[in-house]
Amino acid sequence: MPEQGRAIEVGSSLGSSEFGERVGSSRIRTLSGLLADQASIRPDAGAVVDVARTWTWSEIAVASGQMMAALIDCGVQPGGRVGVHLNKSAEGFAAMHAVVSVGAIAVPLDPGSPAARVARICDRMQIAVVVSHAPRKRTLLAMHEIRPLAAVIGVDLAAELRSIDVDELANFEPAAPRLVDVDAPSYIITTSGSTGEPKGMVHTHRSALAYADMTLRTYGLRSDDRVSDIAPHHFDISTHSLWSVPLAGATNVIISEPYQRLPASHSQRLQDERVTYWYSVPFLLHQLVLRGDLENRDLSALRWVHFGGEVISPLVIADFMAAAPNARFANIFGPAETNQCSVAIFDGPPDPKQMLSVGRPLDHTAIRIIDPDADTPDLRNVVQSGEMWASTPQLMEGYWQQPELNARVIVELDGKYWYRSGDLVSVADDGNMTFHGRLDHQVKVRGYRIELEGVEMELEQLPDVDHVVVAVSRLATGEDELVAGLLGTTSDFDESSFLHAAASVLPTYAVPTRTVTIDAATFTGSGKLDRRLLREHILDALRIETLKVES
């Protein structure tokens, strides 16, 4: 239970910020100025190192300019939403910048998601134009059947809609960026909502630049850095490579999915490309420690190792520190709604007997810990342990077309806008915070935010089950997995078929790895399924199963 404490605001130890003044005088006023600025300053310097080649800032600016011209030719207007349906690549980087530079709103779409889910996002966000490539042609055609598009750029669909393939795209004369207001929306990151419907976090040019500016000042990101570009475009961590790297004039080194699946190849690429700045979810860091052949790698070029999005063992950090002796380590904390809130920086191995700290607020972020059970939350009545509220220039504008939800989670108090995060944290006497979980059913698995009720609603549409309750189980390796508890299965229920069907309606990271049969339902006093208790039953069943195997 939260313990009442004195009225304090968690303080930062990272210095002071004057971003509010700097944004008005900086030559970079919106995201649309980033590529043009670097193409002018260092046209021949490396911007993106892809698998096959290195793209210079000049080449990236030209590719983005051609994409801008194609978007304009397809009728994209300022404020319109454009889907970016591309794997991590230089083309995807150029496309994201092209969309925001024509004043439109970039909506990165997971290229690995089923067509039905992507079509639903397009319908929700009213997306008429999608940028994609040939490997996704089948998905695009299926999407178009479900929710017709107006145009597709990057691949010829041979369908009854405007298509601009790669060869035609190369013939466009690069367009100049449109004038964009700093408070205009720039991109939307989508996540599954608790109702099963896609939910989009709308960030403005101002909030994105505030985040990029913070990165340069807090971590000293600079033009000679070579930054691991790991996260897919639809994952919020990708904003670091999208906006911070070009603001600094650094180089993105793309670590594509095949490398991520093979930890030894991943570490080899880090070594060969002399990566200086690594940022990923803890899962990949753990995989590098387990199977990355680190004892045979030279990672002396690394000066920063950043991780965030889920819990990580202090022992994993200590092991990777031994392989990267010149690096400082940072545990990044904060929801996608704020990009980041706080950071814990480690110059040595953390104490393995203590929960890993999520540090202190960033220097332009105010955090208060509020009693989640209070009838009327009051910023003057903070507690030692409770819900984290954050006020920062990195805060999103709101959720796309969800005014009621926005009114609940974004509160104007004391002359600031505060985001009610739903994260349970405590603050120690030294000002450092510890994360204790979520107030709702939202979890993170391998860094991806998943709302369990949204997953359950999708699975309950599948045949042969009445109700589904999803739980998160911690494996012996320290990794998390989703487990589906099933009520009301038929006699001919087949787990393999069920999980295969789940993969057709859910993103890969949200598909359960196994199932548990629940014999009896438990209900709350209001007659609803007691999902919290049922999740405990699922975990108990897994523990019993594990004991049987071990004995």
MISE-301084 format. One record per residue (C-alpha): residue in three letters; x, y, z. Coordinates in pm, whole numbers, padded with zeros to 5 digits, always signed. Layout:
BEGIN
ALAXYZ...
This chain:
BEGIN
MET+00000+00000+00000PRO+00128+00351-00075GLU+00273+00517+00231GLN+00202+00885+00279GLY+00515+01096+00257ARG+00614+01457+00253ALA+00515+01675-00043ILE+00820+01647-00267GLU+00873+01651-00640VAL+01128+01397-00759GLY+01434+01598-00857SER+01678+01558-01145SER+02054+01540-01104LEU+02126+01574-01474GLY+02160+01951-01501SER+01925+02221-01624SER+01745+02279-01953GLU+01635+02584-02147PHE+01478+02397-02436GLY+01171+02619-02431GLU+01394+02915-02524ARG+01624+02722-02754VAL+01351+02588-02981GLY+01266+02944-03083SER+01620+03039-03176SER+01749+02709-03312ARG+01790+02671-03687ILE+01601+02339-03651ARG+01242+02442-03579THR+01062+02130-03702LEU+01152+01774-03799SER+01135+01878-04166GLY+01462+02068-04124LEU+01673+01777-03999LEU+01781+01615-04328ALA+01828+01944-04513ASP+02047+02071-04229GLN+02279+01770-04232ALA+02289+01755-04613SER+02411+02115-04604ILE+02665+02073-04321ARG+02812+01729-04403PRO+02674+01608-04737ASP+02929+01329-04784ALA+02928+01196-04427GLY+02759+00865-04353ALA+02396+00893-04250VAL+02272+00533-04264VAL+02479+00215-04290ASP+02246-00043-04440VAL+02332-00406-04504ALA+02447-00343-04861ARG+02583+00013-04854THR+02637+00339-04672TRP+02402+00626-04753THR+02537+00979-04716TRP+02329+01264-04580SER+02309+01407-04930GLU+02178+01078-05072ILE+01925+01035-04793ALA+01803+01393-04844VAL+01755+01328-05219ALA+01569+00998-05155SER+01346+01170-04901GLY+01286+01460-05141GLN+01177+01220-05417MET+00942+01051-05172MET+00803+01394-05077ALA+00733+01465-05444ALA+00556+01129-05483LEU+00345+01192-05172ILE+00241+01532-05304ASP+00164+01376-05645CYS-00064+01127-05466GLY-00257+01413-05308VAL-00118+01396-04955GLN-00213+01713-04767PRO-00077+01865-04444GLY-00227+01678-04153GLY-00308+01369-04362ARG-00199+01032-04226VAL+00045+00822-04430GLY+00126+00462-04345VAL+00494+00363-04356HIS+00487-00015-04405LEU+00858-00090-04437ASN+01117-00305-04263LYS+01400-00130-04084SER+01603+00021-04368ALA+01751+00337-04516GLU+01438+00360-04731GLY+01221+00349-04422PHE+01430+00623-04257ALA+01395+00843-04568ALA+01021+00770-04592MET+00950+00870-04231HIS+01131+01200-04287ALA+00951+01254-04618VAL+00608+01220-04458VAL+00675+01466-04174SER+00848+01704-04418VAL+00536+01742-04634GLY+00341+01830-04321ALA+00164+01494-04304ILE+00153+01256-04007ALA+00367+00942-04031VAL+00203+00624-03902PRO+00460+00342-03901LEU+00286+00008-03959ASP+00426-00324-03842PRO+00521-00507-04166GLY+00498-00837-03978SER+00139-00790-03859PRO-00154-00970-04025ALA-00327-00779-04304ALA-00650-00752-04104ARG-00480-00570-03817VAL-00292-00330-04045ALA-00614-00260-04237ARG-00789-00184-03909ILE-00521+00069-03816CYS-00551+00229-04161ASP-00925+00256-04110ARG-00890+00396-03759MET-00629+00654-03864GLN-00803+00725-04198ILE-00490+00634-04394ALA-00533+00652-04771VAL-00167+00638-04886VAL+00086+00374-04779VAL+00461+00356-04844SER+00580-00004-04872HIS+00799-00238-05079ALA+00777-00553-05290PRO+00817-00815-05010ARG+00488-00691-04860LYS+00288-00703-05183ARG+00063-00990-05072THR-00019-00821-04741LEU-00092-00493-04920LEU-00334-00662-05160ALA-00512-00829-04868MET-00527-00494-04686HIS-00670-00325-04994GLU-00945-00589-05012ILE-01043-00520-04650ARG-01000-00143-04647PRO-00940+00016-04991LEU-00642+00249-05024ALA-00602+00545-05260ALA-00235+00496-05345VAL+00071+00286-05267ILE+00428+00411-05309GLY+00727+00180-05352VAL+00561-00121-05512ASP+00336-00183-05812LEU+00025-00363-05688ALA-00134-00397-06032ALA-00464-00319-05865GLU-00725-00051-05920LEU-00539+00218-05728ARG-00250+00451-05791SER+00085+00270-05755ILE+00431+00424-05782ASP+00700+00159-05798VAL+01068+00203-05713ASP+01175+00282-06072GLU+00907+00549-06113LEU+00990+00695-05773ALA+01354+00748-05879ASN+01237+00972-06165PHE+01070+01228-05937GLU+01239+01564-05892PRO+01301+01605-05516ALA+01050+01838-05351ALA+01132+02096-05085PRO+00989+02058-04733ARG+00664+02239-04663LEU+00640+02497-04388VAL+00509+02320-04079ASP+00402+02456-03743VAL+00612+02328-03454ASP+00296+02222-03270ALA+00155+02028-03566PRO+00131+01647-03528SER+00429+01464-03677TYR+00390+01092-03612ILE+00161+00839-03444ILE+00280+00527-03264THR+00003+00267-03238THR-00056+00005-02972SER-00341-00235-02906GLY-00609-00070-02696SER-00789-00228-02400THR-01102-00257-02617GLY-00912-00444-02886GLU-00907-00137-03111PRO-00576+00023-03216LYS-00477+00321-03002GLY-00248+00590-03142MET-00015+00824-02954VAL+00014+01153-03142HIS+00346+01335-03110THR+00409+01683-03245HIS+00719+01828-03405ARG+00781+02007-03074SER+00761+01695-02857ALA+00981+01497-03097LEU+01244+01772-03110ALA+01233+01810-02732TYR+01321+01440-02706ALA+01600+01466-02965ASP+01741+01776-02799MET+01737+01602-02459THR+01933+01310-02601LEU+02211+01534-02724ARG+02239+01723-02397THR+02199+01430-02157TYR+02415+01172-02330GLY+02639+01387-02546LEU+02532+01227-02875ARG+02766+01371-03138SER+02845+01362-03509ASP+03119+01097-03483ASP+02890+00848-03306ARG+02785+00530-03483VAL+02446+00435-03340SER+02284+00092-03349ASP+01953+00125-03536ILE+01766-00178-03407ALA+01403-00098-03328PRO+01145-00125-03609HIS+00981+00201-03714HIS+00652+00117-03536PHE+00832+00076-03201ASP+00880+00394-02996ILE+01253+00335-02935SER+01302+00399-03309THR+01246+00771-03247HIS+01603+00785-03119SER+01743+00684-03457LEU+01479+00881-03649TRP+01515+01220-03479SER+01811+01228-03236VAL+02069+01088-03477PRO+02006+01341-03759LEU+01992+01629-03508ALA+02344+01529-03398GLY+02462+01437-03748ALA+02561+01092-03622THR+02543+00769-03825ASN+02273+00504-03799VAL+02405+00148-03829ILE+02109-00074-03910ILE+02097-00405-03725SER+01839-00589-03931GLU+01619-00872-03804PRO+01840-01159-03931TYR+02128-01023-03723GLN+01904-00982-03419ARG+01796-01347-03442LEU+02162-01460-03440PRO+02335-01302-03137ALA+02685-01397-03256SER+02620-01222-03589HIS+02475-00925-03400SER+02788-00885-03188GLN+03006-00932-03498ARG+02827-00642-03666LEU+02871-00425-03357GLN+03243-00498-03371ASP+03292-00462-03747GLU+03096-00137-03772ARG+03269+00007-03461VAL+02933+00096-03305THR+02976+00354-03028TYR+02617+00390-02906TRP+02387+00089-02857TYR+02017+00120-02767SER+01771-00167-02748VAL+01527-00359-02534PRO+01686-00572-02259PHE+01588-00895-02436LEU+01851-00843-02705LEU+02114-00747-02449HIS+02038-01070-02265GLN+02068-01270-02589LEU+02408-01113-02660VAL+02530-01216-02316LEU+02398-01572-02353ARG+02491-01649-02715GLY+02677-01350-02856ASP+03030-01497-02838LEU+03132-01180-02653GLU+03462-01323-02532ASN+03578-01321-02895ARG+03452-00971-02980ASP+03621-00633-02958LEU+03351-00392-02837SER+03596-00130-02713ALA+03437+00134-02941LEU+03113+00128-02738ARG+03085+00434-02515TRP+02711+00411-02438VAL+02486+00109-02384HIS+02119+00205-02341PHE+01835-00033-02262GLY+01473+00013-02165GLY+01121-00115-02202GLU+01122-00406-01960VAL+01289-00548-01651ILE+01649-00668-01680SER+01872-00862-01442PRO+02166-00671-01288LEU+02378-00980-01363VAL+02316-00939-01737ILE+02435-00580-01717ALA+02747-00684-01527ASP+02830-00951-01788PHE+02794-00707-02077MET+02999-00446-01891ALA+03289-00691-01892ALA+03263-00716-02273ALA+03232-00339-02326PRO+03486-00192-02082ASN+03472+00165-02217ALA+03094+00203-02209ARG+02860+00372-01965PHE+02527+00201-01913ALA+02185+00368-01891ASN+01852+00218-01788ILE+01593+00426-01977PHE+01243+00453-01829GLY+00922+00613-01945PRO+00615+00538-02156ALA+00595+00612-02528GLU+00353+00891-02441THR+00650+01086-02300ASN+00932+00923-02505GLN+01135+00905-02183CYS+01088+01021-01823SER+01392+00917-01625VAL+01728+00746-01651ALA+01962+00555-01422ILE+02325+00572-01532PHE+02568+00302-01417ASP+02945+00340-01426GLY+02989+00003-01256PRO+02791-00318-01205PRO+02462-00263-01018ASP+02394-00445-00693PRO+02251-00788-00791LYS+02060-00810-00461GLN+01851-00499-00528MET+01582-00411-00780LEU+01730-00214-01065SER+01671+00159-01029VAL+01502+00358-01306GLY+01689+00663-01181ARG+01585+01024-01167PRO+01385+01246-01402LEU+01542+01396-01710ASP+01649+01755-01659HIS+01339+01912-01817THR+01093+01660-01674ALA+00897+01697-01350ILE+00774+01380-01179ARG+00542+01344-00883ILE+00424+01026-00716ILE+00049+01037-00649ASP-00170+00812-00435PRO-00359+00603-00694ASP-00646+00540-00451ALA-00717+00907-00382ASP-01068+01015-00484THR-00935+01353-00602PRO-00563+01338-00690ASP-00376+01643-00567LEU-00023+01729-00674ARG+00036+01875-00329ASN-00040+01541-00164VAL+00231+01314-00300VAL+00331+00977-00159GLN+00650+00774-00132SER+00506+00496-00347GLY+00225+00528-00600GLU+00137+00629-00957MET+00395+00829-01151TRP+00274+01157-01300ALA+00508+01329-01545SER+00522+01676-01697THR+00762+01720-01986PRO+00792+01897-02325GLN+00832+01545-02468LEU+00467+01467-02386MET+00241+01354-02668GLU-00044+01574-02786GLY-00287+01295-02699TYR-00439+00972-02831TRP-00580+00987-03181GLN-00952+01074-03169GLN-00998+00960-02808PRO-01100+01277-02620GLU-01244+01094-02318LEU-00924+00896-02266ASN-00715+01210-02314ALA-00917+01388-02046ARG-00844+01104-01802VAL-00470+01074-01857ILE-00360+01432-01939VAL-00437+01673-01658GLU-00362+02045-01642LEU-00254+02139-01290ASP-00021+02402-01147GLY+00023+02556-01493LYS+00159+02231-01643TYR+00021+01937-01835TRP+00071+01613-01642TYR+00053+01261-01783ARG-00096+00999-01554SER+00128+00709-01654GLY-00037+00418-01472ASP+00314+00309-01368LEU+00363+00218-01002VAL+00693+00352-00872SER+00857+00431-00540VAL+01120+00692-00463ALA+01409+00633-00225ASP+01561+00889+00010ASP+01835+00960-00246GLY+01571+01054-00508ASN+01614+00744-00727MET+01299+00563-00836THR+01210+00194-00863PHE+00943+00055-01097HIS+00692-00190-00945GLY+00453-00264-01233ARG+00135-00130-01390LEU-00191-00014-01238ASP-00384-00172-01523HIS-00330-00490-01724GLN-00073-00335-01954VAL+00258-00521-01971LYS+00575-00517-02175VAL+00718-00829-02335ARG+01052-00794-02513GLY+01004-00420-02497TYR+00666-00418-02674ARG+00375-00269-02487ILE+00085-00514-02476GLU-00257-00461-02324LEU-00370-00801-02207GLU-00741-00733-02246GLY-00685-00633-02609VAL-00507-00964-02675GLU-00780-01156-02493MET-01054-00996-02702GLU-00878-01099-03023LEU-00831-01457-02903GLU-01191-01493-02789GLN-01301-01446-03149LEU-01126-01771-03244PRO-01324-02099-03259ASP-01328-02373-02993VAL-01297-02148-02685ASP-01545-01948-02478HIS-01313-01722-02279VAL-00941-01647-02281VAL-00730-01499-02002VAL-00369-01411-02083ALA-00092-01410-01823VAL+00277-01320-01833SER+00514-01590-01712ARG+00883-01541-01632LEU+01104-01815-01777ALA+01418-01948-01609THR+01623-01751-01863GLY+01476-01427-01730GLU+01265-01371-02044ASP+00889-01322-02034GLU+00631-01518-02232LEU+00258-01486-02283VAL+00044-01783-02179ALA-00323-01817-02277GLY-00558-01963-02017LEU-00859-02115-02191LEU-01210-02166-02051GLY-01477-02369-02225THR-01260-02554-02477THR-01422-02823-02690SER-01324-03190-02672ASP-01136-03171-03002PHE-00940-02855-02908ASP-00590-02853-03060GLU-00330-02620-02908SER-00115-02603-03221SER-00411-02497-03438PHE-00519-02239-03180LEU-00173-02079-03163HIS-00148-02079-03543ALA-00484-01902-03562ALA-00366-01654-03297ALA-00070-01564-03518SER-00311-01467-03795VAL-00484-01200-03586LEU-00209-01071-03355PRO+00134-00912-03400THR+00415-01163-03354TYR+00519-01028-03015ALA+00162-01062-02878VAL+00107-01428-02973PRO+00102-01663-02669THR+00367-01934-02672ARG+00148-02196-02502THR-00191-02258-02342VAL-00330-02371-02007THR-00680-02513-01967ILE-00883-02352-01689ASP-01145-02589-01548ALA-01364-02343-01357ALA-01431-01973-01400THR-01400-01726-01111PHE-01611-01414-01102THR-01600-01078-00928GLY-01883-00945-00713SER-02021-00764-01018GLY-02047-01086-01215LYS-01745-01030-01436LEU-01464-01279-01488ASP-01204-01224-01217ARG-00919-01201-01464ARG-00658-01110-01202LEU-00733-01421-00998LEU-00747-01637-01310ARG-00402-01511-01410GLU-00277-01626-01072HIS-00435-01969-01138ILE-00254-01988-01473LEU+00082-01915-01312ASP+00010-02171-01036ALA-00065-02433-01301LEU+00265-02356-01475ARG+00455-02391-01147ILE+00292-02731-01080GLU+00377-02841-01433THR+00740-02731-01384LEU+00767-02922-01052LYS+00634-03239-01218VAL+00895-03213-01493GLU+01179-03147-01246SER+01077-03440-01024
